[in-house]
Amino acid sequence: MPPTEQQLRVKLAACYRIFDYMGWSEMIYNHITVKLPGDNEHFLINPYGLHYSEVKASNLVKVDIEGKIVEDTPYAVNPAGIIIHTAIHAARPDVQCIAHTHTTDGMAVACTQEGLRHDNFYSALLHNRIAYHDFEGITVMDDEKPRLVNNLGDKNILILRNHGLLTCGHCIPEAFQSMWGLQRACEVQVATDSTGRANIPVGAEILAKTEQLMTLQTMGGPAGGLEFDALTRLIEKIDPSYKD
């Protein structure tokens, strides 16, 4: 196995364990993928039937851009995951990692007509970064792909209406960090709505400069790198079997 693939397998397996630690796993469902370098357009996805806490570098499944398994494995892959991830990986060569969740607060916001408001600390940072895709039932039909891709456009965050959350990244840490920020924004919105009190709006001039402020906060470095490394160290202490 090429060293780069092995490194990505370990990093993706760590990401699954981190999602589970954060409380973002959903039984055996949902999926995180990473595209492998090279001209084959292969990517890795979790084995269908395993809990996120069971995912390891060695049991991740390699598929091609059509969703066909291209290596010996005893596992199948989630049909809905294949539709979503093949569509986006094929249309967006800039995207290496895609993550999808069904968290309670994420789904709650996805079910509201207004979607995510930009009136809390985390949602303000996502100003002009979120796309929306209307619900079409379980995502298992090929004909949904063009609409999914068209609605995502050039953005890296997608709220699937009535469904859940999806983030893309140029690398695994970036997709993770976008999901963390999106999830926190949804949690705060659900919490503030539960008070029944009016929210304080965030001014347009503040929202307009969020990208500049984020560049200063991250010191120009890659998004999510420090955070992902910190949580990987935590997972390493809890259960290092993700590297197997």
C-alpha positions, 0 to 999 in steps of 0.5 A: 500500500502506498505510504500516502494511502496508509496515512490517509487511512489512519487519519480518516479512521481517527476522524471517525473515532473523533466524530463518535467521541463528539457524539455525532455518530448515528448507529451504523449510518452516516459517512465520512470519505477521503479521496485518494491521490492519483488518477484513479479517483478512488476514495475511502468510506466506512464499512456499512454495518460497523459503528464509528467506534469500530472503524480502523485504518484497515477496514475502511473500504476503497471504492471508485468514483462510480461507487464500486468496491475495488479491493477485497473486503468482507464489507458492503458500503452504505448506498446513500453514502455512495450517492452523496459522496460519488456525486460530490467527489466527481464534481468537485476535484478541490474536495478531498474530504466529505462528512455527513451527520444526523445530529439532533440539533443539526437536523432540527435546524435543517427542518426549519424553514429559515434554516441557520440564522447568522445571529450567534457567534458560530453561525456568524462565522459561517456567513455566506458559506452555507448552501441548501438542498431540498429533501428528496427522501433517502438519498439512494437515487442517481437522478438526485446527484445533479441537483445535489451538486448544483445546490452545493455549487462552490460552497463547502457547507451544505444543509440538507433540508429535513435531513442533516448536515454536510461539510467538505474540505480540502483535507480531513481537518478542514472538513472536521472543523467546518462540521464542528463550527456548523454543529455548534452554530445549530446547538446555540440556535436551538438553545436560544430558540428554546428561551422564547426570547427575541435574539440580538441580530448581528449587523451586516457590517460584522457579518461581512468581515467574518472571513477577514477575522477568521484569517487572523484567528487561524494565523493564516494556517490551514483550517482545523489542523490544530483542533484535529491534532488535539482531538487525535491525541485524545483519541490516541489515549482512549483507544489507539486501535483506530490505527490498526 
